[in-house]
Amino acid sequence: MFKFFQNVSREMKKVSWPKRQELTRYTITVLATVAFVAVFFAIVDLGISQILELIS
């Protein structure tokens, strides 16, 4: 068990962590994408609801 955590610690030191500016850019990209997809599916849902309401 100790050997495992020692190896994990060693590998984590090799990781290339993003800088603050990169992290901010990635976060904004993810939030914008999630917002776009949410709005897109809300519009699709509204459209399907309206079509089904017209049919019945």
C-alpha positions, 0 to 999 in steps of 0.5 A: 500500500505504501509503495502504491502511494509512493508511486502515485506521488512520483507520477503526480510530480510529472503532471503538467498542471495548467496555469491560471490563465489556461484554467480560466480559459478552459473553465469559460469554454466549458461553461459556455458550451454547457449553457449553449447545449442547455439552451439548444435542448430547451428550444428543441424541447419547446418545439417538440412540445408545441408540435405535439400540442398541435397534433393532439 
